[in-house]
Amino acid sequence: MTSISIPQIKYLLALEQTGSFSHAAEACYVTQSTLSTMIKKLETQIGLSLFDRSSKPIRMTEEGSALLSQFRQVQLEMENLEELIQLTKNEFYGSMRIGIIPTIAPFLLPLFLDKLVNKYPNVNFSIDEITTNDITNRVKLRELDVGILSLPVNEKDLMQQTLFLEDFLVYDARQPSHKNYKVKDIDPSRLWLLEEGHCMTTQIEKICVLRKQRESSSNLVYKSGSILSLLELVKSNKGITLLPRLATLRENLLDTNCIYSLTGTTPVRKIGVITHPNFAKKRLLKILVDEILDAVKPILGKKKNVQVINPY
């Protein structure tokens, strides 16, 4: 049997994860024909059919499944070796695939991304703005290296690291006269929230259980998937919503006179990163974390007397 190449193992694992030749090829940055040819060559080399190509999605055969854990272990060892080589040479190169939720992406990324990319030109950063469920699923499948989202997540097998606490502020487009806003001041009939499936919706509901009150007191229920869309609707309808602090930095999108802190215990969400237990790119993760923390510390500062609102 001729030697098995590292790219062959990479392509095999990508196909096993995605169940699609086209998706696997896209994930590996090669053409579909290249990936298909390399996997077929691998099957010929070892004398086994590893995939059932008649199934949709494509699945591994019984023989392929028996070898899967060892293929994964070889990939992990190669990633660890590459990390060690970079450390020894004091170099940074490679790739980092990042998933980030929509209620964080447009407000956090502008604070550090440009600096990060310019500082590490030999690292290819790929960023997907997707929901929490999509991030956790893709990290588990190792289609993503890192997820940036609200913690904790209901995935005990994933590694979770807290980055910072972000407080919620009231945005009231009517500009009430009082500056000390209380939960009881929120009019349910004027409350606008993100759609179900976005972690911030669940968090807001735990701060003030107002969704049912809103639905029963209004003849219009609108659920937006974007904070940016939500802000436009709140402004045009003189409504109310709750925003994470970083979202309130976009002064071109909102009237700063309409932003109010909640009195008493401050509700906050815990923003952090998740990785696979076998994640090997620890130095790349550290530079990502360091750049994020450097960017947000002057804005968020230290929080006292807070209530962490879980995203589920």
VENDA-V170425 format. One line per field, one symbol per residue. ss: DSSP state (H for helix, E for strand, - for the rest). A space follows every 10 residues. Layout:
BEGIN
ss->???
END
This chain:
BEGIN
ss->-----HHHHH HHHHHHHH-- HHHHHHHH-- -HHHHHHHHH HHHHHH---- EE------EE -HHHHHHHHH HHHHHHHHHH HHHHHHHHH- ---EEEEEEE -HHHHHHHHH HHHHHHHHH- --EEEEEEE- -HHHHHHHHH -----EEEEE E-------EE EEEEEEEEEE EE-------- E-HHH--HHH E-EE----HH HHHHHHH--- HHHHHHH--- --EE--HHHH HHHHHH---E EEEEHHHHH- -----HHHEE EE---EEEEE EEEEE----- -HHHHHHHHH HHHHHHHHHH -----EEE-- --
END
